[in-house]
Amino acid sequence: MQERKQTIEIVHFMGDTTLYPHVSVDCVVFGFTGEKLKILLLTRTGVSDEGVYNDMKLPGSVIYENEDLDDAAYRVLHELTGIKNIYLQQFHSFGSPGRTQNPRDKVWLENAIHIKIGRIVTVGYVALIKIGQKLQAISNQYEAKWCDIDEIGILAFDHNLIVSKALEYVRSKLVEDPIGLYELLPKRFTEAELRNLHEIIFGQKVDIRNFHKKFTSLPYIVPLNEKQQNVAHRAARFYRFDKIIYNQLYR
Amino acid sequence: MQERKQTIEIVHFMGDTTLYPHVSVDCVVFGFTGEKLKILLLTRTGVSDEGVYNDMKLPGSVIYENEDLDDAAYRVLHELTGIKNIYLQQFHSFGSPGRTQNPRDKVWLENAIHIKIGRIVTVGYVALIKIGQKLQAISNQYEAKWCDIDEIGILAFDHNLIVSKALEYVRSKLVEDPIGLYELLPKRFTEAELRNLHEIIFGQKVDIRNFHKKFTSLPYIVPLNEKQQNVAHRAARFYRFDKIIYNQLYR
């Protein structure tokens, strides 16, 4: 892993770096509980004129000196989750000069990366992960929390905009190629879980009978000899996604 | 329009700007002749160890101090073509540290923008325009040429990569929403022109009879009382795209 090199630059530039756009990556990490779509957010603690505050932000980082964009995003996610193989896609870059205008964000950022910052162009990434996976933060700078997509409140910088663009991207991407749905589902999932995910992602109620017809006709959804345990309603069967069959059909 | 402000920075930093990533936009401008898909490229003249050379590059620019990414892309296109209303979409950012590694590119860039450059992260844009439109370059720094997409040779920087990613993007975008096809076609077009465009964009031969059936059933394709003139083969009818009908159906 590369070392953080930005601090060296302070000596050279003595604060004049405000003229330059810096480049960062920000990651919108989606997870699905079976019922709700969540994103992974970090708590940010800072000091403003009104005292100490806590709010939330997307995981992200300024790119290192010799680092490609994708590598920076993988680094952030690896440090955050300990996971190495992550479904990750660049989706949009955000460069409004106003995105670091809030004094709170500016102060926080300058404390965090030890450079005077004028503006930052950030490259947005979407990651889809199985929410049940144990996350093992490699770096203690991250205190991550799964937040319900409908209840995220006001985030730092333009991160609300980034989240809404990310959701739009995921929708259109999964219409085109639904494989990402199975990145979000657990390894064993029920028909109702896939149906819920469909409804949330595409923002439309699904007809249960039509869905069932389609579900049972998909050759890459393989029924398992296992059912739910200890549930109040009738125990539902588990299924798994077969990537090999899927790729044979569509790749 | 904003002034170019980068030159000021030389005084402040005396060449140490190599540590910073700069940010630029690059535009892949597609046009369609009725038979061939073309992109708009600029001739670049530079001096290398082997003497003066000419090659081609995408139109682009470093972003100005207070400029958003989309604004930078619109500025480049406006200066290049004189056109103000352009179908323009950001599609991908490119940030490999190696993308400015070729000494030829490095020297050219430093001469062009008068800053010592370490690396540049560039935000890629796709524009679709009607090739018949008169292009009126506002700035004389651009000498643009329509080049056949299959014959573009080796471009500056990583611009071949950007072009191939742009083509991929256009393909998937137009599957989802074909409205972009009509940005590329002239105001009056023939069925064969739309069919050719389909074949080129989606990379597949189209069955003429099936295509005709579909073509004549689309309510937003309106036949005109005009036919081709002075053609060797049977004169074909012209059609126009009706955006209002299209939007009523799909938006």
Interface residues (C-beta under 8 A of the other chain):
Chain A: I8 E9 H12 F13 D16 T17 L19 Y20 P21 H22 V23 I63 E65 N66 E67 D68 L69 Q90 H92 S93 F94 G95 S96 P97 G118 V121 V123 S172 V175 E176
Chain B: I8 E9 H12 F13 D16 T17 L19 Y20 P21 H22 V23 I63 E65 N66 E67 D68 L69 Q90 H92 S93 F94 G95 S96 P97 G118 V121 V123 S172 V175 E176
